[in-house]
Amino acid sequence: MDRYERILTLHRLLKSARYPLPLSRLMEELSCSRATLYRDIAFLRDALGAPIESAGGEQAAFRYEVGEGERFELPGLWLTSDELSALMALNALMERSDPGVLTGTLAPFKARIERLLSEQAGGRDVPVDRIRVVPYGARKLDQHVFRIVAGAVLERCQLGFRYRARTTDAESRRTVSPQRLTHYRDNWYLDAWDHDREGLRSFAIDRMAEARTLDVPARDIDGDELDQALASSYGIFAGVPKAWATVRFSAHAARWVADEHWHSQQRGTWLEDGRYELKLPYSNSRELLMDVLKYGPDAEVIAPLPLREEMKILLQLAQGVYQQPPRP
């Protein structure tokens, strides 16, 4: 552990301690000698102004002064190498899954993180290219629209925009009170109160145009109400669950499905023959059936009966397509 990380770790130990920490405990936590620890304590107290007080007795002990320690923070940006690496990975995730949306805004921060990491690595270059992000199903996003939407969410202002629904391709003008941004399967959505429809809706931001912030305060909806209306059912579709789906997976597919997160309220059970049974609530069956279909013969919809029949119809239609020669 280098001096930078020792100082940061020492600060965090003293700040979280309710009682004076013995010298031996601090030496063990920092993996350093007594002399090194005393030098770090002196630097933290004299150079950085930390309110350190020592306790006497048979063994020296240290803590922050009561009251003062709660208010004291290290000046500037202090992060461990692990935390800096995690931030670099997060930046790479945003940069490569949504190119351009936040890249320009975060560029100065990214440069500072890279410089701090390089300093801690003895001047070596940071191999950011070792972080690989593979987007899946990401749709093209208008950066200008995204920033207006994000600003309205944070500034708590109403938002107006033109919207073209993907299911019907119908266009409409909407005035909404934005509630929160949702990043789902590599795409961004806006959860909002729709003043024209008088209800909560989720809007795909890539289908918005001519977004503008209105000089009207947004209506705030309680978080529990948002979750009940927009997150209680499977997938991105809103609505209170109308039923629970039961899907059984083969022993082969179970090795993947058992470790996957499908829904916050899902219930999974291993069957005696090695198969895996998954139960989850849904309101709109479309996305659920699409996700089950990707497992092909390794997945079977068991209940409810209408959902099973809907899956049978989808499979029959798909089979009918392949029974005909390819269309030119």
GISULCOR-V767426 format. One record per run of one state. SS is the DSSP state (H for helix, E for strand, C for the rest). FROM is the first residue (numbers start at 1). LEN is the number of residues. If there is no record, write none. Layout:
# GISULCOR-V767426
ss & from & len
SS & FROM & LEN
SS & FROM & LEN
This chain:
# GISULCOR-V767426
ss & from & len
C & 1 & 2
H & 3 & 14
C & 17 & 4
E & 21 & 2
H & 23 & 8
C & 31 & 3
H & 34 & 14
C & 48 & 4
E & 52 & 4
C & 56 & 5
E & 61 & 4
C & 65 & 3
H & 68 & 4
C & 72 & 9
H & 81 & 17
C & 98 & 5
H & 103 & 18
C & 121 & 7
H & 128 & 3
C & 131 & 12
H & 143 & 13
C & 156 & 1
E & 157 & 8
C & 165 & 6
E & 171 & 14
C & 185 & 2
E & 187 & 8
C & 195 & 4
E & 199 & 6
H & 205 & 3
E & 208 & 10
C & 218 & 5
H & 223 & 8
C & 231 & 12
E & 243 & 7
C & 250 & 1
H & 251 & 7
C & 258 & 9
E & 267 & 4
C & 271 & 5
E & 276 & 7
C & 283 & 2
H & 285 & 9
C & 294 & 2
H & 296 & 3
E & 299 & 5
C & 304 & 1
H & 305 & 18
C & 323 & 6
